[in-house]
Amino acid sequence: MYDSGPSDEELKALYMTREDVEDTSDFEIWPENWIPFLVFSEVSTQWRVGAGGATGLDYVAVKWVMGLMKIKKKYEVLRAIRTMESSALKTMNKS
């Protein structure tokens, strides 16, 4: 979702094309992760950003969206979102 992949120059150095590395296959989301995925998708524009880049999601927005979606197990969903957030931050902040 947040990884742009290798540059055209990197691909050229490996004698590859963009088509060689683009993954257009479907993927599966386990049922227990569906609600956290939906919330994460809804707040995907709500990143806190500092001088060094993204630092994390705006949890006020996360709470607001979970309220709109009438989610009951908010803590369990938040824990799953934090796992996705951590992974996204690692990808977005790669040097």
All heavy atoms as an XYZ file, in Angstrom:
764
protein
N       0.817     -1.191      0.000
C       0.000      0.000      0.000
C       0.862      1.256      0.000
O       0.494      2.245     -0.589
C      -0.926     -0.050      1.215
C      -1.870      1.114      1.341
S      -2.884      0.997      2.822
C      -4.491      0.996      2.121
N       2.003      1.226      0.694
C       2.835      2.416      0.795
C       4.204      2.257      0.155
O       4.990      3.182      0.171
C       3.009      2.813      2.269
C       1.715      3.261      2.884
C       0.943      2.400      3.644
C       1.242      4.541      2.662
C      -0.259      2.800      4.179
C       0.037      4.949      3.188
C      -0.709      4.087      3.951
O      -1.893      4.481      4.467
N       4.520      1.127     -0.397
C       5.837      0.884     -0.985
C       5.777      1.172     -2.473
O       5.005      0.564     -3.204
C       6.265     -0.563     -0.740
C       7.697     -0.824     -1.146
O       8.379      0.105     -1.605
O       8.125     -1.972     -0.994
N       6.598      2.116     -2.937
C       6.588      2.477     -4.355
C       7.378      1.490     -5.203
O       7.304      1.520     -6.421
C       7.153      3.875     -4.543
O       8.491      3.921     -4.075
N       8.155      0.629     -4.579
C       8.919     -0.360     -5.326
C      10.206      0.222     -5.869
O      10.553      1.370     -5.607
N      10.927     -0.566     -6.650
C      12.210     -0.108     -7.172
C      12.030      0.977     -8.235
O      11.005      1.022     -8.917
C      12.818     -1.372     -7.781
C      11.655     -2.256     -8.066
C      10.618     -1.933     -7.039
N      13.032      1.831     -8.369
C      12.993      2.876     -9.393
C      13.260      2.260    -10.763
O      13.742      1.129    -10.873
C      14.048      3.941     -9.092
O      15.345      3.395     -9.288
N      12.974      3.026    -11.798
C      13.240      2.547    -13.158
C      14.731      2.283    -13.357
O      15.113      1.337    -14.043
C      12.731      3.556    -14.186
C      11.207      3.602    -14.245
O      10.572      2.589    -13.881
O      10.664      4.641    -14.647
N      15.576      3.107    -12.738
C      17.024      2.913    -12.848
C      17.465      1.614    -12.189
O      18.304      0.880    -12.715
C      17.778      4.101    -12.222
C      17.617      5.411    -12.967
C      16.285      6.112    -12.681
O      15.690      5.885    -11.605
O      15.824      6.853    -13.555
N      16.895      1.323    -11.013
C      17.217      0.072    -10.327
C      16.785     -1.134    -11.151
O      17.513     -2.126    -11.251
C      16.555      0.040     -8.945
C      17.136      1.040     -7.967
C      16.309      1.159     -6.702
O      15.057      1.124     -6.775
O      16.926      1.296     -5.628
N      15.609     -1.031    -11.752
C      15.120     -2.125    -12.590
C      16.010     -2.322    -13.808
O      16.348     -3.451    -14.169
C      13.683     -1.859    -13.028
C      12.619     -1.940    -11.934
C      11.282     -1.455    -12.459
C      12.516     -3.346    -11.394
N      16.395     -1.215    -14.428
C      17.247     -1.286    -15.622
C      18.578     -1.959    -15.294
O      19.090     -2.765    -16.076
C      17.474      0.111    -16.187
C      18.209      0.123    -17.499
C      18.319      1.537    -18.037
C      19.105      1.548    -19.328
N      19.277      2.900    -19.856
N      19.142     -1.648    -14.121
C      20.418     -2.241    -13.716
C      20.304     -3.757    -13.563
O      21.288     -4.482    -13.705
C      20.900     -1.615    -12.413
N      19.102     -4.233    -13.279
C      18.863     -5.674    -13.120
C      18.277     -6.300    -14.383
O      17.854     -7.461    -14.365
C      17.912     -5.918    -11.944
C      18.420     -5.478    -10.570
C      17.302     -5.559     -9.538
C      19.598     -6.332    -10.153
N      18.225     -5.518    -15.467
C      17.671     -5.981    -16.741
C      16.221     -6.429    -16.581
O      15.799     -7.448    -17.125
C      18.526     -7.102    -17.344
C      19.957     -6.681    -17.563
C      20.944     -7.040    -16.650
C      20.315     -5.886    -18.653
C      22.260     -6.631    -16.828
C      21.629     -5.469    -18.834
C      22.595     -5.842    -17.923
O      23.885     -5.434    -18.090
N      15.468     -5.639    -15.814
C      14.060     -5.951    -15.580
C      13.207     -4.764    -16.004
O      13.704     -3.648    -16.152
C      13.823     -6.261    -14.094
C      14.579     -7.474    -13.592
S      14.346     -7.750    -11.820
C      12.740     -8.496    -11.835
N      11.927     -5.017    -16.159
C      10.963     -3.962    -16.471
C       9.975     -3.843    -15.321
O       9.894     -4.726    -14.453
C      10.198     -4.269    -17.773
O       9.400     -5.443    -17.560
C      11.148     -4.472    -18.946
N       9.202     -2.786    -15.314
C       8.184     -2.578    -14.279
C       7.207     -3.752    -14.261
O       6.775     -4.199    -13.207
C       7.464     -1.260    -14.561
C       6.359     -0.933    -13.637
C       6.654     -0.132    -12.400
N       7.781      0.743    -12.468
C       8.675      0.837    -11.479
N       8.547      0.119    -10.381
N       9.694      1.646    -11.561
N       6.867     -4.279    -15.419
C       5.928     -5.397    -15.511
C       6.466     -6.658    -14.829
O       5.702     -7.496    -14.370
C       5.594     -5.702    -16.975
C       4.796     -4.615    -17.665
C       5.644     -3.399    -18.070
O       6.857     -3.557    -18.355
O       5.093     -2.292    -18.076
N       7.801     -6.772    -14.759
C       8.403     -7.940    -14.117
C       8.181     -7.955    -12.604
O       8.202     -9.022    -11.989
C       9.918     -7.989    -14.384
C      10.246     -8.232    -15.843
O       9.475     -8.947    -16.510
O      11.278     -7.717    -16.305
N       7.994     -6.799    -12.010
C       7.915     -6.737    -10.550
C       6.563     -6.296    -10.010
O       6.321     -6.392     -8.807
C       9.007     -5.795     -9.975
C      10.385     -6.337    -10.257
C       8.860     -4.384    -10.494
N       5.674     -5.809    -10.850
C       4.368     -5.386    -10.352
C       3.514     -6.596    -10.023
O       3.394     -7.525    -10.815
C       3.664     -4.500    -11.379
C       4.237     -3.106    -11.426
C       3.458     -2.186    -12.339
O       2.627     -2.673    -13.133
O       3.698     -0.984    -12.257
N       2.940     -6.572     -8.852
C       2.074     -7.662     -8.400
C       0.632     -7.221     -8.559
O       0.159     -6.351     -7.825
C       2.379     -8.007     -6.945
C       1.559     -9.184     -6.444
O       0.833     -9.801     -7.244
O       1.653     -9.490     -5.246
N      -0.054     -7.785     -9.503
C      -1.454     -7.438     -9.726
C      -2.391     -8.533     -9.220
O      -3.578     -8.515     -9.512
C      -1.713     -7.195    -11.233
O      -1.368     -8.374    -11.948
C      -0.906     -6.010    -11.737
N      -1.836     -9.466     -8.467
C      -2.659    -10.565     -7.966
C      -3.537    -10.103     -6.805
O      -3.258     -9.114     -6.143
C      -1.767    -11.716     -7.502
O      -0.926    -11.294     -6.447
N      -4.587    -10.828     -6.607
C      -5.472    -10.561     -5.483
C      -4.804    -11.022     -4.198
O      -3.859    -11.811     -4.216
C      -6.792    -11.316     -5.653
C      -7.616    -10.775     -6.801
O      -7.456     -9.605     -7.153
O      -8.431    -11.539     -7.353
N      -5.288    -10.524     -3.084
C      -4.798    -10.977     -1.795
C      -5.979    -11.184     -0.869
O      -7.067    -10.675     -1.118
C      -3.798     -9.972     -1.187
C      -4.384     -8.606     -0.969
C      -4.972     -8.274      0.237
C      -4.349     -7.655     -1.978
C      -5.505     -7.015      0.445
C      -4.876     -6.394     -1.784
C      -5.461     -6.071     -0.575
N      -5.740    -11.960      0.139
C      -6.808    -12.320      1.059
C      -6.605    -11.619      2.394
O      -5.476    -11.485      2.869
C      -6.797    -13.833      1.271
C      -7.881    -14.332      2.181
C      -7.868    -15.841      2.325
O      -7.224    -16.513      1.519
O      -8.500    -16.330      3.271
N      -7.700    -11.166      2.965
C      -7.675    -10.596      4.312
C      -8.473    -11.538      5.196
O      -9.628    -11.848      4.906
C      -8.293     -9.181      4.344
C      -7.474     -8.246      3.452
C      -8.361     -8.659      5.772
C      -8.058     -6.879      3.294
N      -7.842    -12.011      6.248
C      -8.541    -12.914      7.156
C      -9.735    -12.193      7.786
O      -9.682    -10.978      8.044
C      -7.606    -13.399      8.249
C      -6.519    -14.305      7.751
C      -6.398    -14.872      6.515
C      -5.386    -14.738      8.490
N      -5.273    -15.638      6.439
C      -4.624    -15.567      7.641
C      -4.934    -14.511      9.780
C      -3.451    -16.176      8.050
C      -3.762    -15.113     10.181
C      -3.039    -15.938      9.332
N     -10.807    -12.918      8.063
C     -12.021    -12.300      8.613
C     -11.771    -11.467      9.873
O     -12.347    -10.387     10.030
C     -12.921    -13.501      8.921
C     -12.467    -14.564      7.986
C     -10.980    -14.360      7.840
N     -10.886    -11.928     10.746
C     -10.623    -11.180     11.988
C      -9.881     -9.872     11.738
O      -9.818     -9.011     12.612
C      -9.866    -12.041     13.002
C      -8.514    -12.513     12.538
C      -8.506    -13.859     11.843
O      -9.543    -14.283     11.301
O      -7.442    -14.493     11.831
N      -9.312     -9.723     10.535
C      -8.593     -8.489     10.200
C      -9.395     -7.555      9.300
O      -8.918     -6.471      8.959
C      -7.266     -8.827      9.512
C      -6.311     -9.512     10.446
O      -6.288     -9.237     11.642
N      -5.513    -10.417      9.922
N     -10.596     -7.958      8.920
C     -11.367     -7.165      7.973
C     -11.732     -5.792      8.539
O     -11.526     -4.765      7.884
C     -12.607     -7.927      7.529
C     -13.413     -7.162      6.516
C     -14.671     -6.676      6.665
C     -12.983     -6.784      5.196
N     -15.061     -6.023      5.520
C     -14.041     -6.069      4.606
C     -11.813     -6.958      4.469
C     -13.970     -5.542      3.320
C     -11.736     -6.439      3.189
C     -12.803     -5.739      2.636
N     -12.286     -5.744      9.736
C     -12.689     -4.459     10.328
C     -11.466     -3.556     10.544
O     -11.503     -2.379     10.159
C     -13.490     -4.664     11.634
C     -14.799     -5.407     11.345
C     -13.757     -3.337     12.336
C     -15.762     -4.673     10.416
N     -10.369     -4.054     11.150
C      -9.187     -3.194     11.269
C      -8.692     -2.684      9.912
O      -8.296     -1.521      9.787
C      -8.143     -4.092     11.926
C      -8.939     -5.088     12.693
C     -10.163     -5.327     11.860
N      -8.741     -3.527      8.886
C      -8.328     -3.097      7.548
C      -9.220     -1.968      7.038
O      -8.741     -0.988      6.473
C      -8.350     -4.278      6.576
C      -8.103     -3.871      5.155
C      -6.819     -3.577      4.712
C      -9.155     -3.759      4.261
C      -6.588     -3.179      3.396
C      -8.933     -3.367      2.949
C      -7.650     -3.073      2.517
N     -10.529     -2.094      7.229
C     -11.448     -1.045      6.787
C     -11.163      0.272      7.503
O     -11.145      1.331      6.873
C     -12.902     -1.463      7.031
C     -13.455     -2.569      6.140
C     -14.880     -2.914      6.557
C     -13.387     -2.172      4.677
N     -10.955      0.217      8.816
C     -10.657      1.440      9.566
C      -9.337      2.036      9.094
O      -9.249      3.242      8.832
C     -10.616      1.168     11.092
C     -10.183      2.421     11.849
C     -11.969      0.698     11.595
N      -8.313      1.196      8.949
C      -7.010      1.669      8.487
C      -7.139      2.342      7.118
O      -6.550      3.394      6.872
C      -6.022      0.512      8.428
C      -4.613      0.927      8.124
C      -3.818      1.504      9.105
C      -4.074      0.736      6.866
C      -2.511      1.892      8.835
C      -2.772      1.115      6.581
C      -1.989      1.701      7.572
N      -7.926      1.755      6.243
C      -8.136      2.341      4.919
C      -8.841      3.694      5.013
O      -8.505      4.624      4.285
C      -8.964      1.397      4.047
O      -8.256      0.208      3.807
N      -9.796      3.799      5.910
C     -10.534      5.055      6.074
C      -9.656      6.183      6.618
O      -9.893      7.351      6.315
C     -11.745      4.857      7.004
C     -12.857      4.053      6.400
C     -13.524      4.745      5.222
O     -13.641      5.993      5.223
O     -13.918      4.040      4.286
N      -8.661      5.854      7.426
C      -7.806      6.893      8.013
C      -6.462      7.010      7.299
O      -5.536      7.623      7.814
C      -7.596      6.668      9.531
C      -8.916      6.736     10.281
C      -6.863      5.373      9.813
N      -6.384      6.446      6.108
C      -5.091      6.397      5.409
C      -4.542      7.766      5.025
O      -3.380      7.873      4.648
C      -5.195      5.518      4.167
O      -6.089      6.093      3.235
N      -5.342      8.818      5.152
C      -4.844     10.176      4.890
C      -4.596     10.949      6.178
O      -4.282     12.132      6.137
C      -5.848     10.966      4.027
O      -7.084     11.067      4.739
C      -6.066     10.303      2.684
N      -4.722     10.286      7.313
C      -4.644     10.975      8.599
C      -3.327     10.727      9.325
O      -3.299     10.383     10.505
C      -5.827     10.553      9.482
C      -7.167     10.824      8.855
C      -7.350     12.293      8.506
O      -7.110     13.171      9.323
N      -7.752     12.567      7.281
N      -2.219     10.908      8.624
C      -0.902     10.695      9.218
C      -0.398     11.958      9.891
O      -0.554     13.054      9.365
C       0.098     10.269      8.136
C      -0.174      8.885      7.641
C      -0.897      8.543      6.538
C       0.247      7.661      8.242
N      -0.954      7.181      6.416
C      -0.250      6.608      7.445
C       1.001      7.357      9.372
C      -0.021      5.278      7.736
C       1.225      6.027      9.650
C       0.711      5.003      8.846
N       0.217     11.797     11.055
C       0.953     12.886     11.700
C       2.312     12.941     11.036
O       2.956     11.913     10.850
C       1.124     12.625     13.197
C      -0.162     12.562     13.971
C      -0.615     13.935     14.298
N      -1.842     13.872     15.082
C      -2.271     14.879     15.800
N      -1.578     15.997     15.841
N      -3.388     14.766     16.465
N       2.747     14.130     10.669
C       4.002     14.276      9.944
C       4.876     15.308     10.650
O       4.414     16.384     11.011
C       3.745     14.711      8.484
C       5.042     14.879      7.717
C       2.840     13.708      7.784
N       6.150     14.948     10.830
C       7.133     15.856     11.402
C       8.194     16.167     10.376
O       8.069     15.803      9.196
N       9.248     16.814     10.811
C      10.331     17.198      9.900
C      10.971     15.990      9.224
O      11.465     16.087      8.107
C      11.386     17.987     10.658
N      10.961     14.846      9.886
C      11.574     13.644      9.330
C      10.616     12.745      8.579
O      10.971     11.653      8.175
N       9.387     13.179      8.406
C       8.394     12.358      7.703
C       7.260     11.934      8.617
O       7.055     12.485      9.699
N       6.529     10.935      8.187
C       5.380     10.444      8.950
C       5.837      9.869     10.283
O       6.853      9.185     10.369
C       4.634      9.388      8.153
N       5.073     10.178     11.335
C       5.405      9.679     12.671
C       4.345      8.735     13.223
O       4.594      8.019     14.180
C       5.582     10.844     13.661
O       4.362     11.599     13.719
C       6.731     11.747     13.242
N       3.169      8.736     12.644
C       2.102      7.851     13.100
C       0.753      8.393     12.698
O       0.634      9.510     12.197
N      -0.257      7.588     12.916
C      -1.618      8.012     12.608
C      -2.139      8.973     13.661
O      -1.718      8.948     14.823
C      -2.541      6.793     12.549
C      -2.398      5.902     11.327
C      -3.179      4.607     11.527
C      -2.866      6.619     10.072
N      -3.072      9.804     13.274
C      -3.773     10.689     14.203
C      -4.841      9.840     14.893
O      -5.857      9.488     14.291
C      -4.391     11.841     13.429
C      -5.145     12.819     14.308
O      -5.426     12.486     15.487
O      -5.478     13.905     13.831
N      -4.597      9.486     16.145
C      -5.506      8.580     16.842
C      -6.858      9.209     17.149
O      -7.834      8.499     17.368
C      -4.868      8.041     18.120
C      -3.765      7.032     17.847
C      -2.863      6.691     18.831
C      -3.629      6.415     16.612
C      -1.849      5.760     18.594
C      -2.626      5.497     16.363
C      -1.747      5.177     17.356
O      -0.751      4.262     17.118
N      -6.948     10.532     17.134
C      -8.254     11.176     17.280
C      -9.114     10.815     16.068
O     -10.290     10.488     16.206
C      -8.109     12.708     17.434
C      -9.468     13.384     17.411
C      -7.363     13.052     18.716
N      -8.513     10.858     14.888
C      -9.236     10.481     13.671
C      -9.599      9.000     13.693
O     -10.704      8.619     13.281
C      -8.399     10.801     12.435
N      -8.681      8.161     14.189
C      -8.963      6.725     14.276
C     -10.172      6.491     15.190
O     -11.101      5.757     14.839
C      -7.727      5.949     14.789
C      -8.078      4.493     15.055
C      -6.579      6.047     13.792
N     -10.171      7.134     16.348
C     -11.284      6.981     17.292
C     -12.592      7.481     16.678
O     -13.637      6.848     16.821
C     -10.985      7.755     18.584
C     -12.063      7.659     19.615
C     -11.717      8.441     20.865
C     -12.858      8.380     21.854
N     -12.619      9.207     23.030
N     -12.533      8.599     15.977
C     -13.714      9.174     15.352
C     -14.287      8.219     14.300
O     -15.493      7.980     14.265
C     -13.344     10.526     14.739
C     -14.497     11.273     14.156
C     -15.480     11.939     14.835
C     -14.784     11.435     12.769
N     -16.363     12.503     13.948
C     -15.956     12.207     12.669
C     -14.163     11.001     11.607
C     -16.523     12.556     11.451
C     -14.723     11.351     10.396
C     -15.895     12.118     10.323
N     -13.423      7.667     13.463
C     -13.876      6.736     12.423
C     -14.465      5.482     13.062
O     -15.511      4.988     12.628
C     -12.733      6.394     11.443
C     -13.094      5.202     10.574
C     -12.399      7.597     10.577
N     -13.816      4.968     14.110
C     -14.371      3.776     14.770
C     -15.740      4.079     15.367
O     -16.622      3.218     15.357
C     -13.400      3.258     15.839
C     -12.212      2.553     15.240
S     -11.306      1.483     16.382
C     -10.489      2.674     17.418
N     -15.928      5.308     15.859
C     -17.239      5.707     16.366
C     -18.280      5.750     15.263
O     -19.408      5.278     15.433
N     -17.907      6.320     14.117
C     -18.827      6.376     12.979
C     -19.210      4.977     12.504
O     -20.342      4.743     12.080
C     -18.184      7.122     11.806
C     -18.095      8.633     11.899
C     -17.369      9.187     10.682
C     -19.485      9.249     12.002
N     -18.241      4.069     12.569
C     -18.486      2.697     12.119
C     -19.143      1.837     13.199
O     -19.412      0.664     12.969
C     -17.167      2.063     11.661
C     -16.583      2.745     10.431
S     -14.956      2.109      9.968
C     -15.406      0.516      9.276
N     -19.371      2.431     14.372
C     -20.021      1.738     15.495
C     -19.286      0.453     15.884
O     -19.899     -0.597     16.116
C     -21.485      1.464     15.196
C     -22.305      2.721     14.982
C     -23.747      2.395     14.742
C     -24.665      3.540     14.499
N     -24.311      4.871     14.499
N     -17.968      0.558     15.957
C     -17.149     -0.597     16.309
C     -17.188     -0.778     17.824
O     -16.978      0.165     18.581
C     -15.713     -0.401     15.795
C     -15.764     -0.448     14.273
C     -14.773     -1.440     16.371
C     -14.486     -0.140     13.599
N     -17.455     -2.010     18.259
C     -17.589     -2.286     19.680
C     -16.256     -2.617     20.344
O     -15.959     -2.139     21.423
C     -18.585     -3.426     19.882
C     -20.001     -3.028     19.493
C     -20.964     -4.153     19.755
C     -22.385     -3.738     19.568
N     -22.877     -3.719     18.232
N     -15.444     -3.440     19.725
C     -14.178     -3.877     20.325
C     -13.055     -2.933     19.887
O     -12.118     -3.308     19.186
C     -13.878     -5.312     19.930
C     -14.920     -6.285     20.448
C     -14.600     -7.692     20.051
C     -15.640     -8.648     20.634
N     -15.335    -10.027     20.315
N     -13.154     -1.682     20.334
C     -12.231     -0.646     19.880
C     -10.771     -0.952     20.209
O      -9.882     -0.693     19.399
C     -12.628      0.709     20.455
C     -13.897      1.278     19.839
C     -14.237      2.610     20.445
C     -15.426      3.265     19.796
N     -16.653      2.520     19.824
N     -10.496     -1.498     21.384
C      -9.107     -1.749     21.759
C      -8.486     -2.828     20.868
O      -7.349     -2.680     20.422
C      -8.993     -2.134     23.237
C      -7.558     -2.346     23.650
C      -6.681     -1.267     23.733
C      -7.070     -3.613     23.920
C      -5.354     -1.447     24.089
C      -5.753     -3.806     24.277
C      -4.899     -2.723     24.362
O      -3.579     -2.914     24.705
N      -9.229     -3.885     20.596
C      -8.714     -4.950     19.720
C      -8.442     -4.419     18.314
O      -7.422     -4.747     17.700
C      -9.711     -6.108     19.652
C      -9.808     -6.901     20.936
C     -10.859     -7.982     20.853
O     -11.219     -8.397     19.731
O     -11.326     -8.419     21.915
N      -9.344     -3.598     17.812
C      -9.171     -3.011     16.479
C      -7.976     -2.061     16.485
O      -7.163     -2.069     15.561
C     -10.469     -2.311     16.016
C     -10.243     -1.537     14.730
C     -11.586     -3.335     15.832
N      -7.832     -1.258     17.527
C      -6.697     -0.335     17.620
C      -5.374     -1.092     17.621
O      -4.418     -0.677     16.957
C      -6.808      0.542     18.868
C      -5.650      1.521     19.072
C      -5.564      2.522     17.929
C      -5.793      2.232     20.409
N      -5.309     -2.206     18.339
C      -4.070     -2.997     18.352
C      -3.711     -3.484     16.953
O      -2.550     -3.444     16.548
C      -4.210     -4.166     19.322
C      -4.171     -3.715     20.779
C      -4.302     -4.843     21.746
N      -3.268     -5.853     21.527
C      -3.330     -7.087     21.998
N      -4.363     -7.451     22.724
N      -2.376     -7.944     21.767
N      -4.694     -3.921     16.198
C      -4.443     -4.383     14.831
C      -4.021     -3.214     13.938
O      -3.113     -3.346     13.116
C      -5.691     -5.065     14.270
N      -4.659     -2.068     14.120
C      -4.305     -0.884     13.337
C      -2.876     -0.451     13.650
O      -2.131     -0.062     12.755
C      -5.304      0.259     13.595
C      -6.643     -0.088     12.949
C      -4.776      1.596     13.079
C      -7.771      0.829     13.336
N      -2.484     -0.536     14.904
C      -1.117     -0.160     15.276
C      -0.092     -1.081     14.628
O       1.010     -0.646     14.284
C      -0.971     -0.146     16.798
C      -1.777      1.002     17.417
C      -1.552      1.139     18.878
N      -0.176      1.623     19.070
C       0.452      1.589     20.239
N      -0.142      1.102     21.292
N       1.678      2.048     20.341
N      -0.433     -2.337     14.434
C       0.464     -3.257     13.730
C       0.611     -2.822     12.268
O       1.722     -2.768     11.736
C      -0.076     -4.698     13.812
O      -0.151     -5.089     15.181
C       0.803     -5.659     13.042
N      -0.513     -2.486     11.636
C      -0.459     -2.013     10.246
C       0.277     -0.675     10.157
O       1.064     -0.445      9.229
C      -1.874     -1.878      9.682
C      -2.548     -3.202      9.438
S      -4.177     -3.021      8.683
C      -5.190     -2.879     10.139
N       0.049      0.180     11.131
C       0.717      1.488     11.171
C       2.232      1.319     11.269
O       2.990      1.986     10.547
C       0.202      2.274     12.380
C       0.915      3.579     12.645
C       0.552      4.154     14.002
O       0.411      3.377     14.980
O       0.412      5.372     14.084
N       2.671      0.425     12.122
C       4.102      0.186     12.298
C       4.737     -0.288     10.999
O       5.807      0.191     10.593
C       4.326     -0.842     13.407
O       5.681     -1.168     13.513
N       4.085     -1.200     10.324
C       4.594     -1.713      9.056
C       4.622     -0.617      7.993
O       5.591     -0.487      7.238
C       3.736     -2.889      8.595
O       4.216     -3.398      7.386
N       3.566      0.177      7.939
C       3.498      1.265      6.956
C       4.587      2.298      7.212
O       5.233      2.783      6.280
C       2.125      1.932      6.989
N       4.840      2.617      8.487
C       5.891      3.587      8.829
C       7.268      3.090      8.403
O       8.079      3.862      7.883
C       5.877      3.894     10.327
C       4.775      4.844     10.796
C       4.707      4.840     12.317
C       5.001      6.233     10.247
N       7.528      1.817      8.635
C       8.818      1.251      8.216
C       9.000      1.401      6.712
O      10.083      1.720      6.233
C       8.925     -0.209      8.621
C       9.141     -0.409     10.104
C       9.117     -1.872     10.474
C       9.154     -2.044     11.981
N       8.886     -3.425     12.388
N       7.932      1.151      5.973
C       8.009      1.253      4.516
C       8.131      2.707      4.064
O       8.969      3.025      3.227
C       6.757      0.616      3.869
O       6.714     -0.763      4.264
C       6.805      0.710      2.370
N       7.325      3.590      4.629
C       7.332      4.994      4.212
C       8.622      5.707      4.571
O       9.035      6.614      3.868
C       6.137      5.751      4.841
C       4.812      5.343      4.264
S       3.446      6.389      4.803
C       3.396      6.085      6.548
N       9.246      5.309      5.667
C      10.435      6.025      6.147
C      11.754      5.361      5.756
O      12.792      5.696      6.309
C      10.356      6.213      7.668
C       9.252      7.167      8.049
O       8.982      8.134      7.356
N       8.579      6.895      9.155
N      11.703      4.434      4.793
C      12.946      3.834      4.308
C      13.811      4.928      3.692
O      13.322      5.792      2.984
C      12.657      2.772      3.237
C      12.228      1.459      3.780
C      12.057      0.478      2.626
C      11.518     -0.847      3.126
N      11.241     -1.748      2.006
N      15.084      4.864      3.951
C      15.986      5.867      3.383
C      16.306      5.541      1.952
O      16.462      4.462      1.535
C      17.278      5.914      4.184
O      16.986      6.368      5.488
